[in-house]
């Protein structure tokens, strides 16, 4: 039974949050109230009801920090806010994967997403909550933790819908 729960949790969480080849070729569109851009450092900090879109991925936050690598490609996006948000519509699935946290970090090259502080993921009715939810897409590894830096513990909760 324990192996089934871990397998079910991994299967439910492991959605392709990375930009697919089609997404990667699409432009990144950002809407915000303010921008602080440092071309040399490859960083941009957007503030004020920020919305970042690329293909079928959406990131929202009060502030979004974007970092680019030496080739000018998106390497990391960090959304901050009371309920920072990430949505991705996986191919072949009816509903989107949605995630919330006070901090949502998308590590593009590592194909890893972290949702930190009051973290929550919902996909096809399955729901996961905790202090920190992290998953590695290619390795099919899911980590859920109750601890958040300098915060009170936030217990892990999981609700899986019956197949049917």
C-alpha positions as a Markdown table, in Angstrom:
| # | Residue | x | y | z |
|---|---|---|---|---|
| 1 | Unk | 0.0 | 0.0 | 0.0 |
| 2 | Unk | 2.8 | 2.4 | 0.9 |
| 3 | Unk | 4.5 | 1.8 | -2.5 |
| 4 | Unk | 1.1 | 2.5 | -4.2 |
| 5 | Unk | 0.7 | 5.9 | -2.4 |
| 6 | Unk | 4.2 | 7.0 | -3.4 |
| 7 | Unk | 3.7 | 5.9 | -7.0 |
| 8 | Unk | 0.3 | 7.6 | -7.1 |
| 9 | Unk | 1.8 | 10.8 | -5.6 |
| 10 | Unk | 4.6 | 10.8 | -8.1 |
| 11 | Unk | 2.3 | 10.1 | -11.0 |
| 12 | Unk | 0.0 | 12.9 | -10.0 |
| 13 | Unk | 2.7 | 15.5 | -9.4 |
| 14 | Unk | 4.9 | 14.7 | -12.3 |
| 15 | Unk | 3.5 | 16.9 | -15.1 |
| 16 | Unk | 5.7 | 18.5 | -17.7 |
| 17 | Unk | 6.1 | 22.0 | -16.2 |
| 18 | Unk | 9.1 | 22.7 | -18.4 |
| 19 | Unk | 8.7 | 24.6 | -21.6 |
| 20 | Unk | 8.2 | 22.0 | -24.3 |
| 21 | Unk | 10.1 | 22.4 | -27.6 |
| 22 | Unk | 7.1 | 24.3 | -28.9 |
| 23 | Unk | 6.9 | 26.5 | -25.8 |
| 24 | Unk | 10.6 | 27.1 | -25.8 |
| 25 | Unk | 10.3 | 28.6 | -29.3 |
| 26 | Unk | 7.5 | 30.9 | -28.3 |
| 27 | Unk | 8.1 | 34.4 | -26.9 |
| 28 | Unk | 8.0 | 35.2 | -23.2 |
| 29 | Unk | 5.3 | 37.9 | -22.7 |
| 30 | Unk | 5.3 | 39.9 | -19.4 |
| 31 | Unk | 2.8 | 42.4 | -18.1 |
| 32 | Unk | 3.6 | 44.4 | -15.0 |
| 33 | Unk | 3.5 | 47.9 | -13.5 |
| 34 | Unk | 7.3 | 48.3 | -13.2 |
| 35 | Unk | 10.5 | 46.8 | -14.6 |
| 36 | Unk | 14.1 | 47.0 | -13.3 |
| 37 | Unk | 16.3 | 45.5 | -15.9 |
| 38 | Unk | 20.1 | 44.7 | -15.6 |
| 39 | Unk | 21.3 | 43.6 | -19.1 |
| 40 | Unk | 24.8 | 42.7 | -17.9 |
| 41 | Unk | 23.6 | 40.6 | -15.1 |
| 42 | Unk | 20.9 | 39.0 | -17.1 |
| 43 | Unk | 18.2 | 39.8 | -14.6 |
| 44 | Unk | 14.8 | 41.5 | -14.7 |
| 45 | Unk | 12.6 | 42.3 | -11.8 |
| 46 | Unk | 8.9 | 42.9 | -12.6 |
| 47 | Unk | 6.6 | 44.3 | -9.9 |
| 48 | Unk | 2.9 | 45.1 | -9.6 |
| 49 | Unk | 0.4 | 42.4 | -10.5 |
| 50 | Unk | 2.9 | 40.6 | -12.8 |
| 51 | Unk | 1.8 | 38.0 | -15.4 |
| 52 | Unk | 4.4 | 36.0 | -17.4 |
| 53 | Unk | 3.3 | 33.8 | -20.3 |
| 54 | Unk | 5.1 | 31.5 | -22.6 |
| 55 | Unk | 3.1 | 29.1 | -24.6 |
| 56 | Unk | 0.8 | 27.2 | -22.3 |
| 57 | Unk | 2.6 | 28.2 | -19.1 |
| 58 | Unk | 1.5 | 31.1 | -16.9 |
| 59 | Unk | 3.2 | 32.5 | -13.8 |
| 60 | Unk | 1.7 | 35.3 | -11.7 |
| 61 | Unk | 2.9 | 37.2 | -8.6 |
| 62 | Unk | 3.2 | 40.5 | -7.0 |
| 63 | Unk | 6.9 | 40.4 | -8.1 |
| 64 | Unk | 8.6 | 38.1 | -10.6 |
| 65 | Unk | 12.3 | 37.9 | -11.0 |
| 66 | Unk | 13.6 | 36.5 | -14.3 |
| 67 | Unk | 17.2 | 35.3 | -14.8 |
| 68 | Unk | 18.8 | 34.5 | -18.2 |
| 69 | Unk | 21.9 | 32.4 | -18.9 |
| 70 | Unk | 24.9 | 33.5 | -20.9 |
| 71 | Unk | 23.0 | 32.5 | -24.1 |
| 72 | Unk | 20.2 | 34.8 | -23.2 |
| 73 | Unk | 17.7 | 31.9 | -22.5 |
| 74 | Unk | 15.4 | 31.9 | -19.6 |
| 75 | Unk | 17.1 | 30.0 | -16.8 |
| 76 | Unk | 14.9 | 30.7 | -13.7 |
| 77 | Unk | 11.7 | 32.5 | -12.9 |
| 78 | Unk | 10.8 | 33.3 | -9.3 |
| 79 | Unk | 7.3 | 34.6 | -8.5 |
| 80 | Unk | 6.7 | 36.1 | -5.1 |
| 81 | Unk | 3.4 | 37.1 | -3.4 |
| 82 | Unk | 0.7 | 36.2 | -0.9 |
| 83 | Unk | -0.4 | 33.5 | -3.5 |
| 84 | Unk | 2.1 | 33.4 | -6.3 |
| 85 | Unk | 0.7 | 31.1 | -9.0 |
| 86 | Unk | 1.9 | 28.7 | -11.7 |
| 87 | Unk | -0.3 | 27.0 | -14.3 |
| 88 | Unk | 0.6 | 24.6 | -17.1 |
| 89 | Unk | -1.7 | 22.8 | -19.4 |
| 90 | Unk | -0.1 | 19.4 | -20.0 |
| 91 | Unk | -0.6 | 17.9 | -23.4 |
| 92 | Unk | -3.2 | 15.1 | -23.5 |
| 93 | Unk | -4.9 | 16.2 | -20.2 |
| 94 | Unk | -8.3 | 17.8 | -19.8 |
| 95 | Unk | -7.4 | 20.2 | -17.0 |
| 96 | Unk | -4.4 | 22.2 | -16.1 |
| 97 | Unk | -1.8 | 21.6 | -13.3 |
| 98 | Unk | -2.0 | 24.6 | -10.9 |
| 99 | Unk | 0.3 | 25.5 | -8.1 |
| 100 | Unk | 0.5 | 28.2 | -5.4 |
| 101 | Unk | 2.9 | 29.3 | -2.8 |
| 102 | Unk | 4.3 | 32.5 | -1.4 |
| 103 | Unk | 7.3 | 31.7 | -3.6 |
| 104 | Unk | 7.2 | 29.7 | -6.8 |
| 105 | Unk | 10.6 | 29.0 | -8.4 |
| 106 | Unk | 10.8 | 27.5 | -11.9 |
| 107 | Unk | 14.3 | 26.1 | -12.6 |
| 108 | Unk | 14.3 | 25.7 | -16.4 |
| 109 | Unk | 17.6 | 23.8 | -17.0 |
| 110 | Unk | 17.0 | 21.4 | -14.0 |
| 111 | Unk | 13.4 | 20.9 | -15.0 |
| 112 | Unk | 12.4 | 21.5 | -11.4 |
| 113 | Unk | 9.7 | 23.5 | -9.7 |
| 114 | Unk | 9.6 | 24.6 | -6.1 |
| 115 | Unk | 6.5 | 25.9 | -4.3 |
| 116 | Unk | 7.4 | 27.3 | -1.0 |
| 117 | Unk | 5.4 | 28.5 | 2.0 |
| 118 | Unk | 1.7 | 27.5 | 2.0 |
| 119 | Unk | 2.4 | 25.4 | -1.1 |
| 120 | Unk | -0.4 | 23.7 | -3.0 |
| 121 | Unk | -0.6 | 21.7 | -6.2 |
| 122 | Unk | -3.9 | 20.7 | -7.8 |
| 123 | Unk | -4.1 | 18.4 | -10.9 |
| 124 | Unk | -7.1 | 16.5 | -12.1 |
| 125 | Unk | -8.7 | 16.7 | -8.7 |
| 126 | Unk | -5.7 | 15.5 | -6.7 |
| 127 | Unk | -4.4 | 18.0 | -4.2 |
| 128 | Unk | -1.1 | 18.3 | -2.3 |
| 129 | Unk | -0.3 | 20.9 | 0.3 |
| 130 | Unk | 2.6 | 21.6 | 2.6 |
| 131 | Unk | 5.4 | 24.0 | 3.5 |
| 132 | Unk | 7.5 | 23.1 | 0.5 |
| 133 | Unk | 6.6 | 21.0 | -2.5 |
| 134 | Unk | 9.4 | 20.3 | -5.0 |
| 135 | Unk | 9.6 | 18.0 | -7.9 |
| 136 | Unk | 12.1 | 16.9 | -10.5 |
| 137 | Unk | 10.3 | 16.2 | -13.7 |
| 138 | Unk | 12.8 | 14.0 | -15.5 |
| 139 | Unk | 13.8 | 11.8 | -12.5 |
| 140 | Unk | 10.2 | 11.4 | -11.4 |
| 141 | Unk | 11.2 | 12.4 | -7.9 |
| 142 | Unk | 8.7 | 14.3 | -5.6 |
| 143 | Unk | 9.7 | 15.9 | -2.3 |
| 144 | Unk | 7.2 | 17.3 | 0.1 |
| 145 | Unk | 8.4 | 18.9 | 3.3 |
| 146 | Unk | 6.6 | 20.6 | 6.2 |
| 147 | Unk | 9.5 | 22.9 | 7.1 |
| 148 | Unk | 9.9 | 26.4 | 5.7 |
| 149 | Unk | 12.8 | 28.7 | 6.6 |
| 150 | Unk | 12.0 | 30.8 | 9.7 |
| 151 | Unk | 8.4 | 29.7 | 9.6 |
| 152 | Unk | 6.1 | 27.4 | 11.7 |
| 153 | Unk | 5.9 | 23.9 | 10.3 |
| 154 | Unk | 3.2 | 23.4 | 7.6 |
| 155 | Unk | 2.1 | 19.7 | 7.6 |
| 156 | Unk | 2.0 | 17.7 | 4.4 |
| 157 | Unk | -1.5 | 16.8 | 3.2 |
| 158 | Unk | -2.4 | 14.7 | 0.1 |
| 159 | Unk | -5.9 | 14.0 | -1.4 |
| 160 | Unk | -6.0 | 11.6 | -4.3 |
| 161 | Unk | -9.2 | 11.1 | -6.3 |
| 162 | Unk | -10.3 | 7.6 | -7.1 |
| 163 | Unk | -9.7 | 6.4 | -10.7 |
| 164 | Unk | -12.8 | 5.9 | -12.6 |
